[in-house]
Amino acid sequence: MKPSTAILLGAGDRGAIYAAYALRHPANLRIVAVAEPVAERRRRTARLHGISDANMFASWEEVLDRPRMADGAIIATQDALHTAPAVRALEAGYHVLLEKPMALTEEECRAIVGAAESSGKSL
């Protein structure tokens, strides 16, 4: 069985935890792209995971503007910034692993759930 592939949106403390899991369990998960505004975090994650320059992005918008390149998206952005990337990733056909809290308001949570239901992808 081949590992699931994921794009990592946010390579700070929380994102690094998921990235470390992928390194410890390469038969389960492979990180294939990273979106992180802090250049050093982005470069470190890319180096550790063998991600090419073409799959390193300064923002989640950049990676989600591209054709889908993985099975899932790990949303590890700051809590207040979960909604937009989660909705866009679901609309792009990714399964989504979303850090908690899911969103800061009921309206944002409903938008994410609605996008998951519309896309048929898991959240």
BELCOR-V691439 format. One record per pair of residues at least 24 apart in sequence whose C-alpha atoms are under 7 Angstrom apart, sorted by the first residue. I is the first residue (numbers start at 1). J is the second residue. Records with the same first field share a line. If there is no record, write none. Layout:
I = J ; J
This chain:
2 = 27
3 = 27 ; 28 ; 29 ; 30
4 = 28 ; 29 ; 30 ; 71
5 = 29 ; 30 ; 31 ; 32 ; 70 ; 71 ; 72
6 = 30 ; 31 ; 32 ; 70 ; 71 ; 72 ; 73 ; 74
7 = 31 ; 32 ; 33 ; 34 ; 70 ; 72 ; 73 ; 74
8 = 33 ; 34 ; 35 ; 73 ; 74 ; 75
9 = 34 ; 35 ; 36 ; 60 ; 74 ; 75 ; 76 ; 77
10 = 35 ; 36 ; 75 ; 76 ; 77
11 = 36 ; 41 ; 42
12 = 41
14 = 76
15 = 76
35 = 59 ; 60 ; 63
60 = 85
64 = 88 ; 89
68 = 92
71 = 95
72 = 96
73 = 97
74 = 98
75 = 99
79 = 103
80 = 104
83 = 108 ; 112
86 = 112
87 = 112 ; 115
90 = 115 ; 116 ; 119 ; 121
91 = 115 ; 119
93 = 119 ; 121
94 = 121
95 = 121 ; 122 ; 123
96 = 122 ; 123
97 = 123
